[in-house]
Amino acid sequence: MKRLRKRIILQLLRIFSMPKVRHEIARYAKAFAGEANRYTTGLREEAAGTRDAFQILARYIRKERLSKEDKKQFQRQIYSLLKGIGVFVPPMLIPLPFVGTILLIIMDRLLLSMNIQILPASFYPEDKKMLLTPESVEEELEEVLKQRD
């Protein structure tokens, strides 16, 4: 049994040390890092926007006068907050660890490939780089085909 395990490990080491496989693993790691950065940046921006919205709400409660821009910003942020709650909470109710997070990521990526954004706007970069959209997939395929020619 130990010999079989050792042979399997050696075979896996040979496979993962191949240049093409290492390149693909590095590409997936870079994509994962980009996704993680997108989610952390989105959460940070949502937290800042929510803080601003609550400051506007506090001014309203103190009966201070609000500008039209403050009212619009408050509406946008509350809409974004409710949208985020509606998307984040249901998958997180699944009792298994990390399953809800993985489900959320898969759902976001799948819907994003159909140009449907389910998360608040702060989770999607304005330049749309590193997003899995039909356009980005076509561009990546064109680049791969050009490299092969």
C-alpha positions in Angstrom: 0.0 0.0 0.0 2.9 2.4 0.8 4.5 1.6 -2.5 1.4 2.4 -4.4 0.9 5.7 -2.5 4.6 6.6 -3.2 4.2 5.9 -6.9 1.1 8.0 -7.1 2.8 10.9 -5.4 5.8 10.6 -7.7 3.5 10.5 -10.7 1.6 13.6 -9.5 4.9 15.4 -8.9 6.0 14.6 -12.5 2.7 15.9 -13.9 2.6 19.1 -11.8 6.3 19.9 -12.7 5.5 19.9 -16.4 5.8 23.5 -17.9 2.3 23.6 -19.4 0.7 22.3 -16.2 2.7 24.8 -14.1 1.7 27.6 -16.4 -2.0 26.7 -16.2 -1.9 26.4 -12.4 -0.2 29.8 -12.2 -2.9 31.2 -14.5 -5.7 29.8 -12.3 -3.9 31.1 -9.1 -3.7 34.6 -10.7 -7.4 34.5 -11.6 -8.3 33.4 -8.1 -6.2 36.2 -6.6 -8.0 38.7 -8.9 -11.4 37.4 -7.9 -10.5 37.6 -4.2 -9.3 41.1 -4.7 -12.5 42.0 -6.5 -14.6 40.7 -3.6 -12.5 42.4 -0.9 -12.5 45.7 -2.8 -16.2 45.5 -3.3 -16.8 44.8 0.4 -14.6 47.7 1.4 -16.4 50.1 -0.9 -19.8 48.9 0.2 -18.8 49.5 3.8 -17.6 53.0 3.1 -20.8 53.7 1.1 -23.0 52.3 3.9 -21.1 54.5 6.5 -21.8 57.6 4.3 -25.5 56.6 4.0 -25.9 56.3 7.8 -24.2 59.7 8.2 -26.8 61.1 5.8 -29.6 59.3 7.8 -28.2 60.8 11.1 -28.3 64.3 9.6 -31.9 63.6 8.5 -32.9 62.4 12.0 -31.4 65.6 13.4 -33.7 67.5 11.0 -30.8 69.0 9.0 -31.5 70.0 5.5 -30.3 67.5 2.8 -29.4 68.3 -0.7 -30.8 66.4 -3.7 -27.5 64.7 -4.2 -27.4 63.5 -0.6 -30.9 62.0 -1.1 -29.9 60.3 -4.3 -26.7 58.9 -2.8 -28.7 57.6 0.2 -31.3 55.9 -2.1 -28.5 54.3 -4.3 -26.7 53.0 -1.2 -29.8 51.6 0.4 -30.7 49.9 -2.9 -27.2 48.5 -3.1 -27.3 47.4 0.5 -30.6 45.6 0.0 -29.4 44.0 -3.2 -26.3 42.7 -1.4 -28.3 41.3 1.5 -30.6 39.5 -0.9 -27.7 37.9 -2.7 -25.3 37.2 0.2 -27.7 35.9 2.9 -29.4 33.0 1.2 -26.2 31.1 0.3 -24.7 31.8 3.7 -27.7 30.0 5.4 -26.3 26.7 4.1 -24.9 25.0 7.2 -21.8 23.4 5.6 -18.6 25.5 5.8 -17.6 27.4 2.7 -20.3 25.8 0.6 -22.3 29.0 0.6 -19.3 31.1 -0.4 -18.4 28.7 -3.2 -22.1 28.6 -4.4 -22.1 32.4 -4.4 -19.0 32.6 -6.4 -20.2 30.1 -9.0 -23.6 31.8 -9.2 -21.9 35.2 -9.7 -19.5 33.9 -12.4 -22.3 32.0 -14.2 -24.6 35.0 -14.3 -21.8 37.4 -15.1 -21.0 35.3 -18.2 -24.6 36.1 -19.3 -24.0 39.8 -18.6 -26.2 39.7 -15.4 -24.7 41.5 -12.4 -26.3 40.2 -9.2 -23.9 41.9 -6.7 -23.8 45.6 -6.0 -22.0 47.8 -8.5 -18.9 48.2 -6.3 -18.1 44.5 -6.9 -17.6 45.0 -10.6 -14.7 47.1 -11.8 -15.5 49.9 -14.3 -13.0 48.7 -16.9 -14.4 45.1 -16.7 -10.9 43.6 -16.9 -10.5 40.1 -15.4 -14.3 39.5 -15.5 -15.7 36.5 -17.2 -18.0 38.1 -19.8 -18.8 36.8 -23.3 -16.6 39.6 -24.7 -13.6 38.8 -22.5 -13.8 35.1 -23.4 -13.9 36.0 -27.1 -10.9 38.3 -26.6 -9.0 35.6 -24.8 -9.7 33.0 -27.4 -8.6 35.4 -30.2 -5.3 36.0 -28.3 -4.7 32.2 -27.9 -5.4 31.7 -31.6 -3.0 34.5 -32.6 -0.3 33.0 -30.4 -0.7 29.6 -32.1 -0.4 31.0 -35.6 
